[in-house]
Amino acid sequence: MGRCYVVVETPEHGIDDISDLPVDQIEYVLRMIINKVREESGRDYAHYFLWFRNKGREIGVSLTHPHSQIYVLPFIPSRVEREIGSAKEYFDSKGRCLFLRCA
């Protein structure tokens, strides 16, 4: 069992993207997301959280307000597990974080 939440970022139809919102509204949206992740973190089934934004007809968006979704999954997706494993191997062999590596 997992959960999915839709986060409506504004009730206004004319806003194209979250970056078009006032800073205080963006902060409010981010606080809502953080609070939902904190709330769900206490659940036994919550092993992975994915927050993503939906935008545009191209991807089949049916809600015209700027919005995003939060998926709370009872497992870690295999691709993510592989990426975490690769990052750990890199750290173990190089002594530094793969994601903070500078070119």
PDB file as gemmi writes it, atoms N, CA and C in Angstrom:
CRYST1    1.000    1.000    1.000  90.00  90.00  90.00 P 1                      
ATOM      1  N   MET A   1       0.844  -1.176   0.000  1.00  0.00           N  
ATOM      2  CA  MET A   1       0.000   0.000   0.000  1.00  0.00           C  
ATOM      3  C   MET A   1       0.890   1.239   0.000  1.00  0.00           C  
ATOM      4  N   GLY A   2       0.569   2.204  -0.792  1.00  0.00           N  
ATOM      5  CA  GLY A   2       1.236   3.489  -0.835  1.00  0.00           C  
ATOM      6  C   GLY A   2       0.189   4.582  -0.876  1.00  0.00           C  
ATOM      7  N   ARG A   3       0.650   5.773  -1.050  1.00  0.00           N  
ATOM      8  CA  ARG A   3      -0.272   6.911  -1.133  1.00  0.00           C  
ATOM      9  C   ARG A   3       0.189   7.862  -2.222  1.00  0.00           C  
ATOM     10  N   CYS A   4      -0.765   8.609  -2.749  1.00  0.00           N  
ATOM     11  CA  CYS A   4      -0.466   9.645  -3.725  1.00  0.00           C  
ATOM     12  C   CYS A   4      -1.263  10.883  -3.346  1.00  0.00           C  
ATOM     13  N   TYR A   5      -0.589  12.017  -3.341  1.00  0.00           N  
ATOM     14  CA  TYR A   5      -1.235  13.283  -3.021  1.00  0.00           C  
ATOM     15  C   TYR A   5      -1.058  14.250  -4.180  1.00  0.00           C  
ATOM     16  N   VAL A   6      -2.099  15.003  -4.479  1.00  0.00           N  
ATOM     17  CA  VAL A   6      -2.014  16.085  -5.456  1.00  0.00           C  
ATOM     18  C   VAL A   6      -1.898  17.390  -4.674  1.00  0.00           C  
ATOM     19  N   VAL A   7      -0.909  18.199  -5.031  1.00  0.00           N  
ATOM     20  CA  VAL A   7      -0.682  19.485  -4.374  1.00  0.00           C  
ATOM     21  C   VAL A   7      -1.046  20.576  -5.365  1.00  0.00           C  
ATOM     22  N   VAL A   8      -2.190  21.216  -5.156  1.00  0.00           N  
ATOM     23  CA  VAL A   8      -2.602  22.331  -6.003  1.00  0.00           C  
ATOM     24  C   VAL A   8      -1.862  23.566  -5.483  1.00  0.00           C  
ATOM     25  N   GLU A   9      -1.003  24.114  -6.328  1.00  0.00           N  
ATOM     26  CA  GLU A   9      -0.102  25.180  -5.894  1.00  0.00           C  
ATOM     27  C   GLU A   9      -0.755  26.557  -5.887  1.00  0.00           C  
ATOM     28  N   THR A  10      -1.810  26.701  -6.648  1.00  0.00           N  
ATOM     29  CA  THR A  10      -2.580  27.943  -6.673  1.00  0.00           C  
ATOM     30  C   THR A  10      -3.941  27.649  -7.287  1.00  0.00           C  
ATOM     31  N   PRO A  11      -4.978  28.353  -6.854  1.00  0.00           N  
ATOM     32  CA  PRO A  11      -6.288  28.180  -7.469  1.00  0.00           C  
ATOM     33  C   PRO A  11      -6.450  28.979  -8.768  1.00  0.00           C  
ATOM     34  N   GLU A  12      -5.455  29.791  -9.110  1.00  0.00           N  
ATOM     35  CA  GLU A  12      -5.541  30.654 -10.281  1.00  0.00           C  
ATOM     36  C   GLU A  12      -5.217  29.887 -11.563  1.00  0.00           C  
ATOM     37  N   HIS A  13      -6.100  30.029 -12.564  1.00  0.00           N  
ATOM     38  CA  HIS A  13      -5.908  29.336 -13.845  1.00  0.00           C  
ATOM     39  C   HIS A  13      -4.834  29.989 -14.707  1.00  0.00           C  
ATOM     40  N   GLY A  14      -4.618  31.286 -14.568  1.00  0.00           N  
ATOM     41  CA  GLY A  14      -3.718  32.009 -15.462  1.00  0.00           C  
ATOM     42  C   GLY A  14      -2.231  31.852 -15.150  1.00  0.00           C  
ATOM     43  N   ILE A  15      -1.910  31.165 -14.072  1.00  0.00           N  
ATOM     44  CA  ILE A  15      -0.506  30.981 -13.693  1.00  0.00           C  
ATOM     45  C   ILE A  15       0.024  29.779 -14.467  1.00  0.00           C  
ATOM     46  N   ASP A  16       1.161  29.979 -15.158  1.00  0.00           N  
ATOM     47  CA  ASP A  16       1.716  28.918 -15.987  1.00  0.00           C  
ATOM     48  C   ASP A  16       2.611  27.966 -15.210  1.00  0.00           C  
ATOM     49  N   ASP A  17       3.365  28.488 -14.250  1.00  0.00           N  
ATOM     50  CA  ASP A  17       4.330  27.654 -13.545  1.00  0.00           C  
ATOM     51  C   ASP A  17       4.506  28.157 -12.122  1.00  0.00           C  
ATOM     52  N   ILE A  18       5.053  27.320 -11.264  1.00  0.00           N  
ATOM     53  CA  ILE A  18       5.253  27.700  -9.864  1.00  0.00           C  
ATOM     54  C   ILE A  18       6.188  28.906  -9.758  1.00  0.00           C  
ATOM     55  N   SER A  19       7.105  29.047 -10.698  1.00  0.00           N  
ATOM     56  CA  SER A  19       8.042  30.176 -10.666  1.00  0.00           C  
ATOM     57  C   SER A  19       7.342  31.510 -10.915  1.00  0.00           C  
ATOM     58  N   ASP A  20       6.111  31.468 -11.402  1.00  0.00           N  
ATOM     59  CA  ASP A  20       5.334  32.687 -11.620  1.00  0.00           C  
ATOM     60  C   ASP A  20       4.601  33.145 -10.354  1.00  0.00           C  
ATOM     61  N   LEU A  21       4.646  32.339  -9.306  1.00  0.00           N  
ATOM     62  CA  LEU A  21       3.977  32.686  -8.054  1.00  0.00           C  
ATOM     63  C   LEU A  21       4.855  33.624  -7.233  1.00  0.00           C  
ATOM     64  N   PRO A  22       4.234  34.394  -6.337  1.00  0.00           N  
ATOM     65  CA  PRO A  22       5.023  35.204  -5.401  1.00  0.00           C  
ATOM     66  C   PRO A  22       5.854  34.282  -4.505  1.00  0.00           C  
ATOM     67  N   VAL A  23       6.994  34.775  -4.050  1.00  0.00           N  
ATOM     68  CA  VAL A  23       7.919  33.968  -3.254  1.00  0.00           C  
ATOM     69  C   VAL A  23       7.223  33.377  -2.026  1.00  0.00           C  
ATOM     70  N   ASP A  24       6.371  34.154  -1.354  1.00  0.00           N  
ATOM     71  CA  ASP A  24       5.709  33.628  -0.155  1.00  0.00           C  
ATOM     72  C   ASP A  24       4.780  32.460  -0.490  1.00  0.00           C  
ATOM     73  N   GLN A  25       4.178  32.460  -1.673  1.00  0.00           N  
ATOM     74  CA  GLN A  25       3.322  31.343  -2.092  1.00  0.00           C  
ATOM     75  C   GLN A  25       4.172  30.106  -2.407  1.00  0.00           C  
ATOM     76  N   ILE A  26       5.327  30.305  -3.033  1.00  0.00           N  
ATOM     77  CA  ILE A  26       6.239  29.188  -3.308  1.00  0.00           C  
ATOM     78  C   ILE A  26       6.702  28.573  -1.983  1.00  0.00           C  
ATOM     79  N   GLU A  27       7.057  29.427  -1.029  1.00  0.00           N  
ATOM     80  CA  GLU A  27       7.470  28.942   0.291  1.00  0.00           C  
ATOM     81  C   GLU A  27       6.353  28.145   0.953  1.00  0.00           C  
ATOM     82  N   TYR A  28       5.123  28.624   0.815  1.00  0.00           N  
ATOM     83  CA  TYR A  28       3.974  27.926   1.403  1.00  0.00           C  
ATOM     84  C   TYR A  28       3.826  26.532   0.788  1.00  0.00           C  
ATOM     85  N   VAL A  29       3.930  26.438  -0.526  1.00  0.00           N  
ATOM     86  CA  VAL A  29       3.817  25.149  -1.217  1.00  0.00           C  
ATOM     87  C   VAL A  29       4.917  24.201  -0.738  1.00  0.00           C  
ATOM     88  N   LEU A  30       6.151  24.688  -0.678  1.00  0.00           N  
ATOM     89  CA  LEU A  30       7.259  23.838  -0.239  1.00  0.00           C  
ATOM     90  C   LEU A  30       7.088  23.391   1.214  1.00  0.00           C  
ATOM     91  N   ARG A  31       6.584  24.280   2.074  1.00  0.00           N  
ATOM     92  CA  ARG A  31       6.320  23.892   3.463  1.00  0.00           C  
ATOM     93  C   ARG A  31       5.250  22.812   3.537  1.00  0.00           C  
ATOM     94  N   MET A  32       4.212  22.926   2.698  1.00  0.00           N  
ATOM     95  CA  MET A  32       3.166  21.897   2.661  1.00  0.00           C  
ATOM     96  C   MET A  32       3.747  20.539   2.296  1.00  0.00           C  
ATOM     97  N   ILE A  33       4.612  20.529   1.296  1.00  0.00           N  
ATOM     98  CA  ILE A  33       5.227  19.281   0.842  1.00  0.00           C  
ATOM     99  C   ILE A  33       6.108  18.703   1.943  1.00  0.00           C  
ATOM    100  N   ILE A  34       6.944  19.528   2.548  1.00  0.00           N  
ATOM    101  CA  ILE A  34       7.804  19.073   3.642  1.00  0.00           C  
ATOM    102  C   ILE A  34       6.965  18.505   4.781  1.00  0.00           C  
ATOM    103  N   ASN A  35       5.887  19.186   5.136  1.00  0.00           N  
ATOM    104  CA  ASN A  35       5.025  18.711   6.222  1.00  0.00           C  
ATOM    105  C   ASN A  35       4.372  17.377   5.886  1.00  0.00           C  
ATOM    106  N   LYS A  36       3.973  17.201   4.643  1.00  0.00           N  
ATOM    107  CA  LYS A  36       3.351  15.933   4.238  1.00  0.00           C  
ATOM    108  C   LYS A  36       4.371  14.800   4.298  1.00  0.00           C  
ATOM    109  N   VAL A  37       5.595  15.062   3.858  1.00  0.00           N  
ATOM    110  CA  VAL A  37       6.645  14.037   3.926  1.00  0.00           C  
ATOM    111  C   VAL A  37       6.934  13.689   5.390  1.00  0.00           C  
ATOM    112  N   ARG A  38       7.012  14.689   6.241  1.00  0.00           N  
ATOM    113  CA  ARG A  38       7.238  14.425   7.672  1.00  0.00           C  
ATOM    114  C   ARG A  38       6.103  13.593   8.260  1.00  0.00           C  
ATOM    115  N   GLU A  39       4.885  13.953   7.927  1.00  0.00           N  
ATOM    116  CA  GLU A  39       3.719  13.225   8.437  1.00  0.00           C  
ATOM    117  C   GLU A  39       3.746  11.761   7.975  1.00  0.00           C  
ATOM    118  N   GLU A  40       4.021  11.552   6.714  1.00  0.00           N  
ATOM    119  CA  GLU A  40       4.025  10.195   6.160  1.00  0.00           C  
ATOM    120  C   GLU A  40       5.233   9.386   6.617  1.00  0.00           C  
ATOM    121  N   SER A  41       6.317  10.051   6.995  1.00  0.00           N  
ATOM    122  CA  SER A  41       7.529   9.346   7.430  1.00  0.00           C  
ATOM    123  C   SER A  41       7.280   8.450   8.633  1.00  0.00           C  
ATOM    124  N   GLY A  42       6.289   8.762   9.411  1.00  0.00           N  
ATOM    125  CA  GLY A  42       5.974   7.957  10.583  1.00  0.00           C  
ATOM    126  C   GLY A  42       5.179   6.704  10.278  1.00  0.00           C  
ATOM    127  N   ARG A  43       4.786   6.511   9.050  1.00  0.00           N  
ATOM    128  CA  ARG A  43       3.973   5.349   8.670  1.00  0.00           C  
ATOM    129  C   ARG A  43       4.875   4.162   8.344  1.00  0.00           C  
ATOM    130  N   ASP A  44       4.439   2.970   8.720  1.00  0.00           N  
ATOM    131  CA  ASP A  44       5.225   1.757   8.483  1.00  0.00           C  
ATOM    132  C   ASP A  44       5.500   1.508   7.002  1.00  0.00           C  
ATOM    133  N   TYR A  45       4.560   1.844   6.143  1.00  0.00           N  
ATOM    134  CA  TYR A  45       4.694   1.538   4.713  1.00  0.00           C  
ATOM    135  C   TYR A  45       5.562   2.538   3.945  1.00  0.00           C  
ATOM    136  N   ALA A  46       5.908   3.646   4.546  1.00  0.00           N  
ATOM    137  CA  ALA A  46       6.587   4.732   3.826  1.00  0.00           C  
ATOM    138  C   ALA A  46       8.090   4.467   3.735  1.00  0.00           C  
ATOM    139  N   HIS A  47       8.535   3.987   2.575  1.00  0.00           N  
ATOM    140  CA  HIS A  47       9.953   3.708   2.366  1.00  0.00           C  
ATOM    141  C   HIS A  47      10.591   4.627   1.325  1.00  0.00           C  
ATOM    142  N   TYR A  48       9.772   5.268   0.510  1.00  0.00           N  
ATOM    143  CA  TYR A  48      10.311   6.127  -0.553  1.00  0.00           C  
ATOM    144  C   TYR A  48       9.315   7.237  -0.834  1.00  0.00           C  
ATOM    145  N   PHE A  49       9.845   8.447  -1.036  1.00  0.00           N  
ATOM    146  CA  PHE A  49       9.017   9.610  -1.335  1.00  0.00           C  
ATOM    147  C   PHE A  49       9.461  10.195  -2.662  1.00  0.00           C  
ATOM    148  N   LEU A  50       8.500  10.480  -3.504  1.00  0.00           N  
ATOM    149  CA  LEU A  50       8.804  11.117  -4.785  1.00  0.00           C  
ATOM    150  C   LEU A  50       7.877  12.312  -4.946  1.00  0.00           C  
ATOM    151  N   TRP A  51       8.474  13.486  -5.079  1.00  0.00           N  
ATOM    152  CA  TRP A  51       7.705  14.700  -5.348  1.00  0.00           C  
ATOM    153  C   TRP A  51       8.042  15.122  -6.765  1.00  0.00           C  
ATOM    154  N   PHE A  52       7.036  15.336  -7.575  1.00  0.00           N  
ATOM    155  CA  PHE A  52       7.284  15.803  -8.929  1.00  0.00           C  
ATOM    156  C   PHE A  52       6.186  16.756  -9.353  1.00  0.00           C  
ATOM    157  N   ARG A  53       6.543  17.610 -10.300  1.00  0.00           N  
ATOM    158  CA  ARG A  53       5.608  18.619 -10.798  1.00  0.00           C  
ATOM    159  C   ARG A  53       4.998  18.149 -12.107  1.00  0.00           C  
ATOM    160  N   ASN A  54       3.738  18.465 -12.294  1.00  0.00           N  
ATOM    161  CA  ASN A  54       3.023  18.155 -13.532  1.00  0.00           C  
ATOM    162  C   ASN A  54       2.791  19.441 -14.305  1.00  0.00           C  
ATOM    163  N   LYS A  55       3.066  19.381 -15.591  1.00  0.00           N  
ATOM    164  CA  LYS A  55       2.848  20.582 -16.385  1.00  0.00           C  
ATOM    165  C   LYS A  55       2.647  20.206 -17.846  1.00  0.00           C  
ATOM    166  N   GLY A  56       1.575  20.706 -18.412  1.00  0.00           N  
ATOM    167  CA  GLY A  56       1.375  20.605 -19.847  1.00  0.00           C  
ATOM    168  C   GLY A  56       0.507  19.457 -20.328  1.00  0.00           C  
ATOM    169  N   ARG A  57      -0.152  19.734 -21.421  1.00  0.00           N  
ATOM    170  CA  ARG A  57      -1.018  18.729 -22.044  1.00  0.00           C  
ATOM    171  C   ARG A  57      -0.226  17.552 -22.583  1.00  0.00           C  
ATOM    172  N   GLU A  58       1.045  17.825 -22.954  1.00  0.00           N  
ATOM    173  CA  GLU A  58       1.882  16.786 -23.544  1.00  0.00           C  
ATOM    174  C   GLU A  58       1.959  15.545 -22.659  1.00  0.00           C  
ATOM    175  N   ILE A  59       1.936  15.747 -21.350  1.00  0.00           N  
ATOM    176  CA  ILE A  59       2.044  14.607 -20.451  1.00  0.00           C  
ATOM    177  C   ILE A  59       0.686  14.166 -19.898  1.00  0.00           C  
ATOM    178  N   GLY A  60      -0.377  14.713 -20.445  1.00  0.00           N  
ATOM    179  CA  GLY A  60      -1.716  14.287 -20.067  1.00  0.00           C  
ATOM    180  C   GLY A  60      -2.285  14.941 -18.825  1.00  0.00           C  
ATOM    181  N   VAL A  61      -1.825  16.145 -18.510  1.00  0.00           N  
ATOM    182  CA  VAL A  61      -2.326  16.846 -17.328  1.00  0.00           C  
ATOM    183  C   VAL A  61      -3.794  17.204 -17.535  1.00  0.00           C  
ATOM    184  N   SER A  62      -4.621  16.832 -16.568  1.00  0.00           N  
ATOM    185  CA  SER A  62      -6.045  17.150 -16.650  1.00  0.00           C  
ATOM    186  C   SER A  62      -6.428  18.296 -15.725  1.00  0.00           C  
ATOM    187  N   LEU A  63      -5.569  18.627 -14.764  1.00  0.00           N  
ATOM    188  CA  LEU A  63      -5.809  19.715 -13.832  1.00  0.00           C  
ATOM    189  C   LEU A  63      -5.083  20.948 -14.344  1.00  0.00           C  
ATOM    190  N   THR A  64      -5.833  22.028 -14.607  1.00  0.00           N  
ATOM    191  CA  THR A  64      -5.233  23.204 -15.238  1.00  0.00           C  
ATOM    192  C   THR A  64      -4.467  24.103 -14.269  1.00  0.00           C  
ATOM    193  N   HIS A  65      -4.692  23.965 -12.980  1.00  0.00           N  
ATOM    194  CA  HIS A  65      -3.933  24.752 -12.010  1.00  0.00           C  
ATOM    195  C   HIS A  65      -2.513  24.198 -11.917  1.00  0.00           C  
ATOM    196  N   PRO A  66      -1.512  25.068 -11.667  1.00  0.00           N  
ATOM    197  CA  PRO A  66      -0.173  24.531 -11.410  1.00  0.00           C  
ATOM    198  C   PRO A  66      -0.248  23.566 -10.222  1.00  0.00           C  
ATOM    199  N   HIS A  67       0.299  22.374 -10.400  1.00  0.00           N  
ATOM    200  CA  HIS A  67       0.225  21.382  -9.341  1.00  0.00           C  
ATOM    201  C   HIS A  67       1.380  20.393  -9.424  1.00  0.00           C  
ATOM    202  N   SER A  68       1.546  19.671  -8.339  1.00  0.00           N  
ATOM    203  CA  SER A  68       2.550  18.626  -8.281  1.00  0.00           C  
ATOM    204  C   SER A  68       1.934  17.439  -7.557  1.00  0.00           C  
ATOM    205  N   GLN A  69       2.713  16.370  -7.469  1.00  0.00           N  
ATOM    206  CA  GLN A  69       2.229  15.185  -6.773  1.00  0.00           C  
ATOM    207  C   GLN A  69       3.304  14.669  -5.828  1.00  0.00           C  
ATOM    208  N   ILE A  70       2.856  14.014  -4.787  1.00  0.00           N  
ATOM    209  CA  ILE A  70       3.741  13.331  -3.853  1.00  0.00           C  
ATOM    210  C   ILE A  70       3.338  11.867  -3.869  1.00  0.00           C  
ATOM    211  N   TYR A  71       4.277  10.994  -4.202  1.00  0.00           N  
ATOM    212  CA  TYR A  71       4.059   9.558  -4.103  1.00  0.00           C  
ATOM    213  C   TYR A  71       4.786   9.060  -2.865  1.00  0.00           C  
ATOM    214  N   VAL A  72       4.101   8.301  -2.058  1.00  0.00           N  
ATOM    215  CA  VAL A  72       4.683   7.643  -0.899  1.00  0.00           C  
ATOM    216  C   VAL A  72       4.598   6.150  -1.189  1.00  0.00           C  
ATOM    217  N   LEU A  73       5.749   5.514  -1.355  1.00  0.00           N  
ATOM    218  CA  LEU A  73       5.777   4.123  -1.787  1.00  0.00           C  
ATOM    219  C   LEU A  73       6.253   3.197  -0.676  1.00  0.00           C  
ATOM    220  N   PRO A  74       5.763   1.954  -0.682  1.00  0.00           N  
ATOM    221  CA  PRO A  74       6.178   0.978   0.327  1.00  0.00           C  
ATOM    222  C   PRO A  74       7.466   0.248  -0.064  1.00  0.00           C  
ATOM    223  N   PHE A  75       8.161   0.736  -1.069  1.00  0.00           N  
ATOM    224  CA  PHE A  75       9.405   0.128  -1.533  1.00  0.00           C  
ATOM    225  C   PHE A  75      10.277   1.209  -2.158  1.00  0.00           C  
ATOM    226  N   ILE A  76      11.548   0.909  -2.312  1.00  0.00           N  
ATOM    227  CA  ILE A  76      12.447   1.808  -3.034  1.00  0.00           C  
ATOM    228  C   ILE A  76      12.534   1.280  -4.460  1.00  0.00           C  
ATOM    229  N   PRO A  77      12.228   2.095  -5.465  1.00  0.00           N  
ATOM    230  CA  PRO A  77      12.283   1.619  -6.853  1.00  0.00           C  
ATOM    231  C   PRO A  77      13.668   1.055  -7.187  1.00  0.00           C  
ATOM    232  N   SER A  78      13.697   0.005  -8.004  1.00  0.00           N  
ATOM    233  CA  SER A  78      14.948  -0.696  -8.300  1.00  0.00           C  
ATOM    234  C   SER A  78      15.996   0.233  -8.921  1.00  0.00           C  
ATOM    235  N   ARG A  79      15.584   1.140  -9.777  1.00  0.00           N  
ATOM    236  CA  ARG A  79      16.548   2.073 -10.374  1.00  0.00           C  
ATOM    237  C   ARG A  79      17.198   2.946  -9.306  1.00  0.00           C  
ATOM    238  N   VAL A  80      16.410   3.414  -8.370  1.00  0.00           N  
ATOM    239  CA  VAL A  80      16.940   4.243  -7.287  1.00  0.00           C  
ATOM    240  C   VAL A  80      17.883   3.414  -6.424  1.00  0.00           C  
ATOM    241  N   GLU A  81      17.504   2.172  -6.129  1.00  0.00           N  
ATOM    242  CA  GLU A  81      18.397   1.298  -5.351  1.00  0.00           C  
ATOM    243  C   GLU A  81      19.740   1.107  -6.053  1.00  0.00           C  
ATOM    244  N   ARG A  82      19.708   0.917  -7.381  1.00  0.00           N  
ATOM    245  CA  ARG A  82      20.959   0.768  -8.135  1.00  0.00           C  
ATOM    246  C   ARG A  82      21.798   2.041  -8.069  1.00  0.00           C  
ATOM    247  N   GLU A  83      21.155   3.195  -8.211  1.00  0.00           N  
ATOM    248  CA  GLU A  83      21.881   4.463  -8.156  1.00  0.00           C  
ATOM    249  C   GLU A  83      22.495   4.691  -6.777  1.00  0.00           C  
ATOM    250  N   ILE A  84      21.762   4.363  -5.735  1.00  0.00           N  
ATOM    251  CA  ILE A  84      22.296   4.500  -4.376  1.00  0.00           C  
ATOM    252  C   ILE A  84      23.475   3.547  -4.194  1.00  0.00           C  
ATOM    253  N   GLY A  85      23.326   2.314  -4.684  1.00  0.00           N  
ATOM    254  CA  GLY A  85      24.412   1.345  -4.595  1.00  0.00           C  
ATOM    255  C   GLY A  85      25.654   1.809  -5.328  1.00  0.00           C  
ATOM    256  N   SER A  86      25.474   2.353  -6.523  1.00  0.00           N  
ATOM    257  CA  SER A  86      26.609   2.867  -7.296  1.00  0.00           C  
ATOM    258  C   SER A  86      27.274   4.037  -6.586  1.00  0.00           C  
ATOM    259  N   ALA A  87      26.486   4.908  -6.006  1.00  0.00           N  
ATOM    260  CA  ALA A  87      27.045   6.059  -5.284  1.00  0.00           C  
ATOM    261  C   ALA A  87      27.823   5.587  -4.058  1.00  0.00           C  
ATOM    262  N   LYS A  88      27.323   4.553  -3.373  1.00  0.00           N  
ATOM    263  CA  LYS A  88      28.041   4.007  -2.205  1.00  0.00           C  
ATOM    264  C   LYS A  88      29.355   3.370  -2.646  1.00  0.00           C  
ATOM    265  N   GLU A  89      29.324   2.613  -3.734  1.00  0.00           N  
ATOM    266  CA  GLU A  89      30.563   2.008  -4.255  1.00  0.00           C  
ATOM    267  C   GLU A  89      31.584   3.087  -4.601  1.00  0.00           C  
ATOM    268  N   TYR A  90      31.134   4.161  -5.235  1.00  0.00           N  
ATOM    269  CA  TYR A  90      32.030   5.257  -5.593  1.00  0.00           C  
ATOM    270  C   TYR A  90      32.650   5.858  -4.328  1.00  0.00           C  
ATOM    271  N   PHE A  91      31.812   6.105  -3.342  1.00  0.00           N  
ATOM    272  CA  PHE A  91      32.308   6.685  -2.099  1.00  0.00           C  
ATOM    273  C   PHE A  91      33.316   5.753  -1.429  1.00  0.00           C  
ATOM    274  N   ASP A  92      32.981   4.465  -1.390  1.00  0.00           N  
ATOM    275  CA  ASP A  92      33.887   3.499  -0.748  1.00  0.00           C  
ATOM    276  C   ASP A  92      35.235   3.424  -1.461  1.00  0.00           C  
ATOM    277  N   SER A  93      35.225   3.568  -2.789  1.00  0.00           N  
ATOM    278  CA  SER A  93      36.485   3.447  -3.525  1.00  0.00           C  
ATOM    279  C   SER A  93      37.256   4.768  -3.630  1.00  0.00           C  
ATOM    280  N   LYS A  94      36.552   5.896  -3.673  1.00  0.00           N  
ATOM    281  CA  LYS A  94      37.200   7.199  -3.879  1.00  0.00           C  
ATOM    282  C   LYS A  94      37.278   8.058  -2.619  1.00  0.00           C  
ATOM    283  N   GLY A  95      36.449   7.718  -1.618  1.00  0.00           N  
ATOM    284  CA  GLY A  95      36.453   8.496  -0.382  1.00  0.00           C  
ATOM    285  C   GLY A  95      35.742   9.834  -0.496  1.00  0.00           C  
ATOM    286  N   ARG A  96      34.953  10.002  -1.526  1.00  0.00           N  
ATOM    287  CA  ARG A  96      34.189  11.252  -1.681  1.00  0.00           C  
ATOM    288  C   ARG A  96      32.856  10.954  -2.374  1.00  0.00           C  
ATOM    289  N   CYS A  97      31.936  11.888  -2.231  1.00  0.00           N  
ATOM    290  CA  CYS A  97      30.582  11.722  -2.742  1.00  0.00           C  
ATOM    291  C   CYS A  97      30.529  11.938  -4.258  1.00  0.00           C  
ATOM    292  N   LEU A  98      29.936  11.007  -4.952  1.00  0.00           N  
ATOM    293  CA  LEU A  98      29.783  11.090  -6.402  1.00  0.00           C  
ATOM    294  C   LEU A  98      28.986  12.329  -6.802  1.00  0.00           C  
ATOM    295  N   PHE A  99      27.987  12.662  -6.023  1.00  0.00           N  
ATOM    296  CA  PHE A  99      27.089  13.754  -6.391  1.00  0.00           C  
ATOM    297  C   PHE A  99      27.675  15.132  -6.126  1.00  0.00           C  
ATOM    298  N   LEU A 100      28.713  15.187  -5.332  1.00  0.00           N  
ATOM    299  CA  LEU A 100      29.367  16.466  -5.047  1.00  0.00           C  
ATOM    300  C   LEU A 100      30.661  16.632  -5.825  1.00  0.00           C  
ATOM    301  N   ARG A 101      30.944  15.693  -6.682  1.00  0.00           N  
ATOM    302  CA  ARG A 101      32.172  15.718  -7.466  1.00  0.00           C  
ATOM    303  C   ARG A 101      32.177  16.903  -8.429  1.00  0.00           C  
ATOM    304  N   CYS A 102      33.252  17.641  -8.438  1.00  0.00           N  
ATOM    305  CA  CYS A 102      33.397  18.769  -9.356  1.00  0.00           C  
ATOM    306  C   CYS A 102      34.253  18.330 -10.547  1.00  0.00           C  
ATOM    307  N   ALA A 103      33.938  18.828 -11.702  1.00  0.00           N  
ATOM    308  CA  ALA A 103      34.697  18.465 -12.914  1.00  0.00           C  
ATOM    309  C   ALA A 103      36.064  19.091 -12.912  1.00  0.00           C  
TER     310      ALA A 103                                                      
END                                                                             
